[in-house]
Amino acid sequence: MGSDLTHDELLAHHHAVLYAVGAPNDRRLDIDGMGLPGTGTATEVVAWINGHPEYTDLPVDLGHQRSSSSATATSRLTSHVS
């Protein structure tokens, strides 16, 4: 970015331009309960959503009621995954 196309050139052909970065690996939080069933990292959940063969058995339970903060986190995650 910047050597072949400028930001303005991209905007001239698209309604929006999104710049996104991420980490290839996650870092588990050092907090009580992080190892309990139903906890996991974002990269594990994204791999499960995408059907990665190493994560198909990840115990993800989407059948319970979520709090508004969980719904926001889920919304943010799915927007990144989509």
Secondary structure per residue as TSV (DSSP state, phi and psi in degrees):
chain	resnum	aa	ss	phi	psi
A	1	M	-	360.0	130.4
A	2	G	-	102.2	-25.3
A	3	S	S	-97.3	-32.5
A	4	D	S	-103.4	-38.4
A	5	L	-	-133.9	144.9
A	6	T	-	-96.6	164.9
A	7	H	H	-58.8	-44.0
A	8	D	H	-63.5	-36.2
A	9	E	H	-65.0	-39.2
A	10	L	H	-64.8	-44.4
A	11	L	H	-64.5	-26.5
A	12	A	H	-67.5	-20.9
A	13	H	H	-115.3	-5.0
A	14	H	-	-137.1	153.1
A	15	H	S	-73.2	-29.9
A	16	A	-	-149.9	151.6
A	17	V	-	-125.1	127.5
A	18	L	-	-114.9	127.8
A	19	Y	-	-108.4	122.7
A	20	A	-	-132.5	141.8
A	21	V	-	-132.5	160.1
A	22	G	-	-160.9	170.8
A	23	A	-	-97.7	138.9
A	24	P	S	-72.6	-20.1
A	25	N	S	-130.8	152.2
A	26	D	-	-98.1	168.2
A	27	R	-	-129.4	114.1
A	28	R	-	-65.4	141.0
A	29	L	-	-72.3	142.2
A	30	D	-	-93.0	69.4
A	31	I	S	-131.2	155.0
A	32	D	T	-59.6	136.1
A	33	G	T	92.3	-4.7
A	34	M	T	-64.7	-23.8
A	35	G	T	-93.1	2.0
A	36	L	S	-71.0	155.0
A	37	P	T	-57.1	140.6
A	38	G	T	91.6	-2.6
A	39	T	-	-102.6	152.2
A	40	G	-	-172.4	177.8
A	41	T	-	-100.0	163.9
A	42	A	H	-61.9	-40.7
A	43	T	H	-67.2	-32.2
A	44	E	H	-66.0	-44.5
A	45	V	H	-66.9	-41.6
A	46	V	H	-62.1	-41.9
A	47	A	H	-62.6	-39.9
A	48	W	H	-64.1	-46.2
A	49	I	H	-59.9	-40.2
A	50	N	T	-80.0	-2.4
A	51	G	T	75.2	27.2
A	52	H	-	-61.0	130.8
A	53	P	G	-58.7	-27.1
A	54	E	G	-78.1	-10.3
A	55	Y	G	-122.7	10.0
A	56	T	T	-65.5	-24.4
A	57	D	T	-95.4	9.1
A	58	L	-	-62.2	127.8
A	59	P	-	-78.0	78.2
A	60	V	-	-96.1	121.6
A	61	D	-	-110.7	109.2
A	62	L	-	-102.8	13.4
A	63	G	-	-92.9	7.0
A	64	H	S	-107.5	165.3
A	65	Q	-	-74.0	136.1
A	66	R	-	-102.7	151.6
A	67	S	-	-79.7	168.2
A	68	S	H	-63.7	-33.7
A	69	S	H	-69.4	-36.2
A	70	S	H	-67.0	-39.1
A	71	A	H	-63.9	-38.5
A	72	T	H	-65.8	-43.6
A	73	A	H	-63.4	-41.3
A	74	T	H	-63.8	-42.0
A	75	S	H	-61.8	-43.5
A	76	R	H	-65.0	-42.0
A	77	L	H	-63.9	-46.4
A	78	T	H	-66.7	-30.3
A	79	S	H	-67.6	-30.7
A	80	H	H	-77.3	-31.8
A	81	V	H	-78.0	-37.0
A	82	S	-	-62.1	360.0
